[in-house]
Structure formats: C-alpha cells, structure tokens
Amino acid sequence: MTNPDGNDARGQGFLELWDVLRRLRGETGCPWDKEQTLATLTPYLIEEAYEILDAVSADRMDDVAEELGDTLFLIVFCADILADRSPHTLDSLCRAAAVKLRRRHPHVFGDKTVTTANASQRQWQEIKQDEQQSRSLLGKMPASLPSLTAAFRTQEKASSVGFDWPKVEQVMAKVEEELAEVRAELVGRPATGDAPPRLAAEIGDLLFAVANLARFVRVDPERELRSTVARFRSRFQHIEDQLKERGSHPTKATLEEMDALWEEAKTLEKEDTR
C-alpha cells in the first residue's frame, strides 16, 4: 500500500513520532512531559480510548484518525517510560506482540486450517488458555472494564466454543424470560425503598440477556447505550430550553407538557437527519 504522504519507507512516520517523544522527554524538553509516569498517563489512555469510541460512533473518520494518533503517542510515551525502569523497550514490545500474533494465528503463519471467523476466535482462546495456564477459556477480565463490555466479551468468548443460541428467536425468548422474572419480583413490592437483592439480581440477568442479544446481532451494546444516553440528554435539554422560553421549568411543568416537547425534539431529530 502506498503511503498517502508520498513516502514509501515503512514505519517512517512511527519513527518520527518516537523522535518527537524522545525530544520532549530529553534534557532540553518539556517539563510536563519529563515529570510523567506510567500511573499519571493511565487516565489519558482511558480518555483517548473513549474519544476513539465517540469518533467511531459518529462515523467521523478524520476524528478517528486524530484520536488514534493521540493514542499511539501515549502508547509510545508509556513504552519509553517503561524502558527507563525495565529491560522492555519499544522494539522489544513490538517484537513480542508480533511473536504472539504469529503464535495465535497458526492458520496464517503455520500449517493449521481455519475457514470461519468463529473457528479462528475459538482457536485464539484455546491457544491463549494454554499459554496462560488458565482454568477457563474465558480468561481474565479487567475489574474496571465497563459492565456492558464485560458482558459482551464474556458471551463472545463462550460463543467461540459453541456455547450459544443457534437462532436469534431463542435469544429474544431468553430476554423475555428474564423480563418476566423481573415482573414477578415486582409483584407486591412497595413503591419506595431499596430493591431487594432478588430483584436486583433479576435486573442484572435481564441486562446480561439484552447485552447477549446485542452481541448476537452484531451491535456493540456499550456504544449504542452511550448513543441513547446522548439522545436522551439532547431531548431533555430541548424540553428545558423550550420551557425556559415560556418562563417555566421542568419542576413546574406537567408530565403532559414535557411529553409533548419530547416528541417535538424527536421530530426535529428526524428532520436534521434527512
């Protein structure tokens, strides 16, 4: 593939980025950059990951490119700091990752035969389990991973070895089953007060089932819920703005008034997307 900048030297841009980082952390570099540690950079990595998510969700390719560049810089930054404190260098990290990828793709770099994406994923999990001597094919799960993403990835790994529903109708039936169990726990419950543990557990099961439905139909539940939250916030802001123009406020308006403005906001959204 030809470099869009007209430079066919593979990796030249990466080396230029690395040179910039070394200058920033050098003796005559930037005071802020020289003070950073792996711990202080972690929040920026998390923030950049979510900025990539936002850009992908909005299908803004220029923004995706920019955020990927920012993230790449932070990874190079962290690798350079790591090299100061250990024998692991940026080169050794890249080589180790390349070795791992070759090892986990024996159907590409070896003599194995895999013909489907699902079989490839199953092979990956089996090799990873063997490498890590893990008790489970599900592997480790970062404790801080968002719950919807954790559900999605757990179900994805289980599916790779055939532990999955064959048809979407069965997945929907499971969602409906979990919803019915939530309804049963709500019977006779007081309108106020904390939810009892059983109700809370059934709601958790329902959320897990819905995340599984999203995975089954190839929808990222974390991304789509974030989009839904953004739409809700936009529509509610419309309610507040319109009420303010009338000299009112949500605390003073009726539910009927707010519902009408909500529907108005939805109509305006549809017009904006035409």
C-alpha positions, 0 to 999 in steps of 0.5 A: 500500500502506498503511503498517502504522504508520498513516502514509501519507507515503512514505519517512517512516520512511527519513527518520527513520532518516537523522535518527537517523544524522545525530544520532549522527554530529553534534557532540553524538553518539556517539563510536563512531559519529563515529570510523567509516569506510567500511573499519571498517563493511565487516565489519558489512555482511558480518555483517548480510548473513549474519544476513539469510541465517540469518533467511531460512533459518529462515523467521523473518520478524520476524528478517528484518525486524530484520536488514534494518533493521540493514542499511539503517542501515549502508547509510545510515551508509556513504552519509553517510560517503561524502558527507563525502569525495565529491560522492555523497550519499544522494539522489544514490545513490538517484537513480542506482540508480533511473536504472539500474533504469529503464535495465535494465528497458526492458520496464517503463519503455520500449517493449521486450517481455519475457514470461519471467523468463529473457528479462528476466535475459538482457536485464539482462546484455546491457544491463549488458555494454554499459554496462560495456564488458565482454568477457563477459556474465558480468561481474565477480565479487567475489574474496571472494564465497563459492565456492558463490555464485560458482558459482551466479551464474556458471551463472545468468548463462550460463543467461540466454543459453541456455547450459544443460541443457534437462532436469534428467536431463542435469544429474544425468548431468553430476554423475555424470560428474564423480563418476566422474572423481573415482573414477578419480583415486582409483584407486591413490592412497595413503591419506595425503598431499596430493591431487594437483592432478588430483584436486583439480581433479576435486573442484572440477568435481564441486562446480561440477556439484552447485552447477549442479544446485542452481541448476537446481532452484531451491535456493540451494546456499550456504544449504542447505550452511550448513543441513547444516553446522548439522545436522551440528554439532547431531548431533555435539554430541548424540553428545558430550553423550550420551557425556559422560553415560556418562563417555566421549568421542568419542576413546574411543568406537567408530565403532559407538557414535557411529553409533548416537547419530547416528541417535538425534539424527536421530530426535529431529530428526524428532520436534521437527519434527512 
